[in-house]
């Protein structure tokens, strides 16, 4: 991850020096990128021997359902939708009552609270929580809110992600889940969420999807489509990757969890769904998209 930020800094300082790095639309501040790389390179003492598990998905890819199923496994505490600098929080007109949430209280007192301070408070809190959960035989799973980081126009896409922050401080077992970008984007359009980034096009979505994958390089990937077709087999695979005890009755209980971000399917049935009807305009966008072709090659999906 430090290498990634260092390459972006070089690309910003010397355009063309690192041709494989696409900085179009991203932050071009080489100093910020260098600081991020240096922070991630600092030798850090692991805060505990117990690994943290992390889940990473973009919006409308079935992530909340998968998170609920992971939360259904034996002795799991799952913290849902984490992002240190989400612009969606800053857009709220009123502060929520949060008497026990230290980060929210800091933000209420200082609208320009330092992002690095927020991350350090988070790491301290997670270290304590991880140890306490280990003492009672439970494992800690963190699911980030990747939409905030990668799919909003005013987010700092070069800022350290949850994945980068956690791997710099703890032993980690991570998992990325994906869905056919045509289906996930069509769902975002239905909710008008594609307007969160600019330009609000399918090609831009695929470009950001590729950046998301780059920033989680090394984490194993599972497909939403495999899960809804073979839920038991795929869940066993995910539990093996995350070193979790497998609970075979998860399909009977996962819907009892009440998590934010539950904007997709309703009901407790895990099964494939028909593709949304695509408009002629979207079909044309899909055919023209160079980034979609790259994304399909990388994730092994069929283009339209």
JOZI-V366705 format. One record per pair of residues at least 6 apart in sequence whose C-alpha atoms are under 8 Angstrom apart, sorted by the first residue. I is the first residue (numbers start at 0). J is the second residue. Records with the same first field share a line. If there is no record, write none. Layout:
I=J  J
//
This chain:
0=36  39  163  214
1=35  36  37  39  40
2=36
3=36  214
4=32  33  35  36  157
5=32  33  36
6=17  20
7=20  22  29  32
8=27  28  29  30  31  32  33
9=16  17  29
10=16  17  18  20  22
11=22  27  28  29
12=29
25=156  157
26=155  156  157
32=157
35=158  159
39=163  164  167
43=167  168
44=168
45=168  169  170
46=126  168  169
47=126  129  130  169  170
48=169  170
49=129  130  133  170
50=169  170  171  172
51=129  138  139  140  141  165  169  170  171  172
52=138  139  140  141  171  172  173  241
53=140  141  142  143  162  171  172  173  174
54=66  140  141  142  143  173  174  175  176
55=62  142  143  144  145  173  174  175  176
56=62  143  144  145  175  176  177
57=144  145  146  177  208
58=145  146  183  187
59=183  184  186  187  262  263
60=176  177  178  183  223
61=178  223  263
62=176
63=258  260  261
64=253  261
66=77  79  142
67=253  254  256  258
68=249  250  253
69=75  77  238
70=76  77  253  256
71=246  249  252  253
72=243  244  245  246  249
73=243  244  245  246
74=136  137  138
75=137  138  139  140
76=137  138  139  140
77=139  140  141  142
78=139  140  141  142
79=141  142  143  144  258  259
80=141  142  143  144  259  260
81=141  142  143  144  161
82=143  144  145  147  148  160  161
83=114  117  118  161
84=114  147  148  154  155
85=147  148  154
86=147  151  153  154
87=147
89=110
94=107
97=103  104
98=104
102=117  120  121
105=112
106=112
118=164
122=165  168
129=138  139
132=138  139
143=161
147=154
148=154  155  156  160
149=156  207  208  210  211
150=193  195  196  204  207
151=195  196  197
152=195  196  197
153=196
160=214
162=173  215
165=171
172=240  241  242
173=218  219  240  241
174=218  219  220  221  237  240  241
175=215  218  219  220  221
176=220  221  222  223
177=220  221  222  223
178=222  223  224
179=224  300
180=205  291
181=285
182=274  275
184=193  201  204
185=275  277
186=275
187=193
193=199  200  204
197=203
200=284
201=281  284  285  288
202=284  285  288  289  290  291
203=290
205=290  291  294
206=290  291
208=294
209=290  294
219=240
221=237
224=271
225=233
226=232  233  234
227=269  270  271
228=270  271
230=269
231=247
234=245
235=245
238=244  245
250=267  268  269
251=267
253=267
254=266  267
282=303
285=291  303
286=303
291=302
292=302
294=300
295=301  302
//
